[in-house]
Structure formats: structure tokens, C-alpha cells
């Protein structure tokens, strides 16, 4: 039912009681009176608009109660519309219609207008929502409860490729691209008071071209749904390109790590072969040579030639040193005890050798008598331990090294700590730390976790954590 007002003369209402822009029409919607506020709003003289049909000033249909209606429609009470002023400029306004029949002899209507600025549209009598109709790039649409389009601004028309009249009554889902998998939209109880729901959808323009939209939906008090629509096509293309680049990077990184792992396996196999050849072949030949020279040295004793005896004695001593050097090189290439006795014994041997050569005291606490790990894991941990000690000897200026090995729930934890000068962790990515990089990569290859912590003047701690399961079941870790 239309709102009614008390029976007073038109002039009294306009002059005494109505401060907002107001127009009176007769029953045929011809303007019969205009107050000063309305004249100022539409930039016409108060007498100039008399005789105009009320709809001659309208730019768009008016939305009311969730439906687009003409202001002449009997169901119209209030809504949003655009009026055109004398200069041709479109003015967004909220309009309310009051019936004045039967209080005047001829009947008629009173129209009250509330102008809206560029940022606001009064969508009902109590709530204010954003309506940036003329702001570039911001598309706005209004939908019914069933997502039929009730209104759309110019930017929405530009995005979709449809004109405003083509959009009216079109379902929002009809604007989706056929490839859009998720076509459901929030309905009924899915809404909470003042809730804004943001969706990303693949859309299809009128010409069939695909584009991506971010929809911000908000349900109004009367059930209508207000929506911002933002074109995110460029953003989506960038995201897809980034995802593809990330996938390629991960694939390349995985391939490089597989190659690195393969090269490490080859290097270990070569070291093992070379160590065996040096120990078995060269070592054996040197031992035979030593036996021959020793026999010769004894035979020359009877000639009592001091020079000859001195020469053979020196040769024997040199051979002894050479044999020791060959054995040391073979052991460093591939400690036989790593294959014969296991990881713990190999680390204990390496610790003693490091202490003898560097003068740095080292304490190793295995925490267990025997460690059942695969050859691959044992080799990786031993090489990491070797590299850590080498770095300490070169850079740390430490006096003591503390290392230990613990087993917790099938997780092996190797810790190496020194009391050296340490370093600033922020410089870790700047310096060429190939030793640390090698340790980290070996840890990744066996599916473990590499951690390093250091502070200037407080030494450095390295922690390696890996599963003792077979390396065939280990999953390499990744930084990506």
C-alpha cells in the first residue's frame, strides 16, 4: 500500500514542510509543482519543469523491493534511480513516492528525492552501501534473492560486454564461463548479518571471451544482493604463470638433486675402487719391495760398507713412510671400517685422526653401541661429519669440538658443536659456503633435515636429523 500524507494544500507542503527536493504531479504523472530544493537539484527553474512528464527526467528504471519497476507502476513506493539535470548530467537519487489522492480534488503524487554522492547509494531507508557508479574500474551489480540482475552500472556493462537492458533479469550464473566448476552461490541461511562473501569465478563476456572476476557479495535487509565485481584476469594470468614457473623450478631442482645424488654415488664407488686398488695393489707391491730391500740390507752387512748400509737403511725408512702414507690415503678415500665395522667406529676413528692433525680436542659420544643404517645413510653421515670437521679446522679457530649421536623414534640425530668464533647468520646467504651447501644437499638426498645455528663469538652448532629406515623409502626434503 502506498504511503499517504495529510490533506494540506500543495503550496503549504512545499513551502512550510518539505526541505528535501520534491515534485508534485497530477494523476497522470505530469509535474504540477516544484520546490526550490528540487529546482536546484535538477538545475531547472521552478516554473520551467511544470508540465513535464515525471519520467522525462529519468535516466534508468527504478529498483524497488528487489524488482525493476517504472515509477508510474502501482507497486512502486521507493527505490534508486538516475535523473538527468538540465545540463544532461546523470544524478543518482533515492526516490520516494507518496499518494495524495483522495485528499486533493484531482489526486496525484508527491515525489521526494535524496541525492546520492559518488560513493554512496541509499538502498533502503536505514542502510547505506557503496555505489561508485562513475568511479573507473569498479563494477557494481544488484541482484534479487534468486540472483536475477536488477541493476548494473556502466563499469559492469563494460566488463561483461552486455548493455544494461541485456543484463536486467539475467541470472548471475549465466555470466559464468562453462568451465567454471563451482557454480553454487550463497543462499538463505548462508548469510550472516553484514557479512561480505568474496568469490573468485571464471566468467564469459558477451563475445565469448573468458575473464576472471572477484565478486564481493552482500545481502541487504530486504533480501537483495549487492555485488562489487573486480576484473582479476591479469592477476590470474600472473598467478598461473608463477605456479607453472614454480612447478618447473621444483621439477628442475628435483632433477638436479637426483643428478647430484647419482654423482655422489658414482664418486663414492670410485673412491672405494681407488682405495681398494691403492691398498691391495700398490700397498702389496710396496710391501714386497720393502721385504726385498730388507733382505738386501741384511746381505750387505758382511761387506761392512757404511755408505751402502746407510743408503739401504734410509731406503727402508722411506718405504715405511710411503706405506703409511698410502694406507692413510686409501683410508681417507674410503675408510674400510665404514664398510666392515659401521658408522660409529668410522666416526670415532675420524675424530681421533682430526684431533691428531689439528690439535683441536674432540669429544664424540655415540649414545649407542651399534647403529643399523644402510650403507648410503652411513656414507652420507660420515661425509657430513668429515666436512663439518674440515670447516671447523679452516674457519672456526676452535679449541674444542663436541659431537654426539642419538636415536629417537627411528630418527637419528647427529650434533656437531664447536667453541670457535662463530659467525653472523645473516651473512650465511652472502658468503660462498660450499662446504655447508654440500652438507645440506647430502642431508636432503637422504630425506633428512639440516639445521645450523651460529652467533659471533659463541661458536657454531650443526644438527642433522634423518630416518634410520632404508634410503629406498626415504623422501628427499625440499626448500620450495
Secondary structure as UniProt FT lines:
FT   STRAND          3..4
FT   HELIX           10..12
FT   HELIX           13..17
FT   STRAND          21..25
FT   TURN            27..28
FT   STRAND          30..34
FT   HELIX           36..42
FT   TURN            46..51
FT   HELIX           54..57
FT   STRAND          62..64
FT   TURN            65..66
FT   STRAND          67..69
FT   TURN            71..72
FT   TURN            74..75
FT   STRAND          78..84
FT   TURN            86..87
FT   STRAND          90..99
FT   TURN            101..102
FT   STRAND          109..115
FT   TURN            118..119
FT   STRAND          120..122
FT   STRAND          128..130
FT   TURN            133..134
FT   TURN            136..137
FT   STRAND          139..143
FT   TURN            145..146
FT   STRAND          148..152
FT   HELIX           154..160
FT   HELIX           164..167
FT   TURN            168..169
FT   HELIX           172..175
FT   TURN            178..179
FT   HELIX           188..190
FT   TURN            193..194
FT   STRAND          196..204
FT   TURN            206..207
FT   STRAND          210..219
FT   TURN            221..222
FT   STRAND          225..231
FT   HELIX           233..277
FT   HELIX           278..282
FT   HELIX           283..299
FT   HELIX           300..303
FT   HELIX           306..333
FT   HELIX           336..340
FT   HELIX           343..358
FT   STRAND          361..365
FT   HELIX           375..391
FT   HELIX           392..396
FT   STRAND          400..408
FT   TURN            409..410
FT   STRAND          411..418
FT   HELIX           425..427
FT   TURN            428..430
FT   HELIX           434..445
FT   TURN            446..447
FT   STRAND          449..454
FT   TURN            456..457
FT   STRAND          460..467
FT   TURN            471..473
//
